[in-house]
Amino acid sequence: MRKRMFAKGFVVAAMAFSGAALASSPDAWKDYNQRLTRACVAASGLKDVKPVGGPIQYDDRVPVTALVLAGRYPQKHMNNRPGRELCVWDRKANKAYVSEADQLLPR
């Protein structure tokens, strides 16, 4: 019984230490968020576009991060109206995909 409890304790401790070793540093998260924001802004069709709020991280089962963007429609017929887009960043492909999302948030 004593050996079994020691083994369980060892496994729990090993898991705790390995999780700490795999955590990203604040600088790594800052760099990731900057790359994400630059890619989403570049993929956007809006002018004067900026992120609204922070990134929404999904776990590795769905390896994407979402970011809401706000700006103004550049098309003449849109009369410079404000617009929203949802950017989805594919973490594996390092690619941003943007869709109109005016209905997502109230103005």
Backbone torsions as a table, in degrees:
resi	resn	phi	psi	omega
1	MET	NA	-41.8	-178.3
2	ARG	-63.5	-40.2	179.1
3	LYS	-63.8	-40.5	-178.5
4	ARG	-64.7	-42.8	178.9
5	MET	-65.5	-39.4	177.3
6	PHE	-62.1	-43.5	-179.6
7	ALA	-62.5	-43.8	178.3
8	LYS	-62.4	-43.6	179.2
9	GLY	-62.7	-40.2	179.1
10	PHE	-64.1	-42.8	-179.8
11	VAL	-64.1	-44.4	179.3
12	VAL	-62.3	-44.0	179.2
13	ALA	-64.2	-42.0	179.5
14	ALA	-62.8	-40.4	179.0
15	MET	-65.9	-39.2	-180.0
16	ALA	-64.4	-44.1	-180.0
17	PHE	-69.0	-37.8	-179.0
18	SER	-68.5	-35.5	176.8
19	GLY	-63.7	-40.5	179.5
20	ALA	-66.6	-34.5	-178.6
21	ALA	-71.7	-26.9	-176.6
22	LEU	-90.3	-7.4	-178.5
23	ALA	-67.6	144.6	179.6
24	SER	-83.5	149.9	179.0
25	SER	-78.0	159.7	175.7
26	PRO	-56.8	-36.8	178.1
27	ASP	-66.1	-36.7	178.6
28	ALA	-66.7	-41.3	177.1
29	TRP	-65.3	-40.5	179.1
30	LYS	-61.9	-44.6	178.2
31	ASP	-62.9	-43.7	179.0
32	TYR	-60.4	-47.8	-179.0
33	ASN	-63.8	-35.2	177.1
34	GLN	-67.6	-43.1	178.0
35	ARG	-63.5	-42.9	178.0
36	LEU	-59.4	-49.6	-178.1
37	THR	-63.1	-45.1	178.8
38	ARG	-60.0	-44.0	-178.7
39	ALA	-65.8	-41.4	-179.5
40	CYS	-67.8	-42.5	178.1
41	VAL	-62.7	-41.9	179.8
42	ALA	-65.6	-33.7	-178.6
43	ALA	-81.0	-14.9	-176.3
44	SER	-69.8	150.3	174.2
45	GLY	-99.3	2.6	-179.1
46	LEU	-89.8	157.2	173.1
47	LYS	-102.3	157.5	-176.1
48	ASP	52.3	39.8	-174.0
49	VAL	-79.3	140.4	178.4
50	LYS	-142.6	152.6	174.8
51	PRO	-68.5	146.9	174.4
52	VAL	-113.5	114.9	-176.9
53	GLY	76.1	-164.1	-178.1
54	GLY	-107.5	172.1	179.1
55	PRO	-67.1	149.1	176.7
56	ILE	-109.1	110.9	-176.6
57	GLN	-89.1	129.2	170.6
58	TYR	-99.7	156.9	-179.8
59	ASP	-74.6	179.2	-172.8
60	ASP	-69.3	-12.0	175.1
61	ARG	-68.2	-30.3	175.9
62	VAL	-127.6	85.1	-169.2
63	PRO	-74.7	64.2	178.0
64	VAL	-133.2	160.8	171.4
65	THR	-129.3	136.4	-179.0
66	ALA	-109.0	149.6	178.9
67	LEU	-147.5	130.4	177.4
68	VAL	-89.1	135.2	-179.6
69	LEU	-117.9	149.0	175.2
70	ALA	-132.3	143.4	178.8
71	GLY	-169.8	-152.1	-179.7
72	ARG	-128.5	142.7	178.4
73	TYR	-70.3	128.4	-177.5
74	PRO	-83.1	-15.5	-176.1
75	GLN	-67.7	139.6	-176.6
76	LYS	-57.0	-43.3	-177.8
77	HIS	-68.4	-14.0	179.1
78	MET	-87.3	-7.5	174.4
79	ASN	54.5	37.5	176.0
80	ASN	62.4	26.0	-179.5
81	ARG	-67.5	149.8	176.3
82	PRO	-68.8	148.6	179.4
83	GLY	-143.5	161.4	177.8
84	ARG	-126.2	147.3	175.1
85	GLU	-135.9	152.4	172.8
86	LEU	-109.0	121.3	177.7
87	CYS	-102.0	130.3	175.1
88	VAL	-115.4	119.3	-178.3
89	TRP	-97.6	118.7	176.2
90	ASP	-82.9	109.1	-175.5
91	ARG	-67.1	-30.1	-179.4
92	LYS	-76.5	-40.9	-178.3
93	ALA	-90.0	-9.3	-175.3
94	ASN	51.8	51.2	-177.3
95	LYS	-135.7	141.1	178.8
96	ALA	-102.4	137.9	176.0
97	TYR	-123.9	133.0	-174.6
98	VAL	-122.6	138.7	174.8
99	SER	-133.5	148.1	176.2
100	GLU	-60.4	139.7	-177.3
101	ALA	-144.8	40.4	-179.9
102	ASP	-58.9	-31.0	-178.6
103	GLN	-80.5	-7.4	-174.2
104	LEU	-67.9	-45.3	-176.3
105	LEU	-127.7	145.6	175.1
106	PRO	-69.3	154.2	-179.7
107	ARG	-83.4	NA	NA
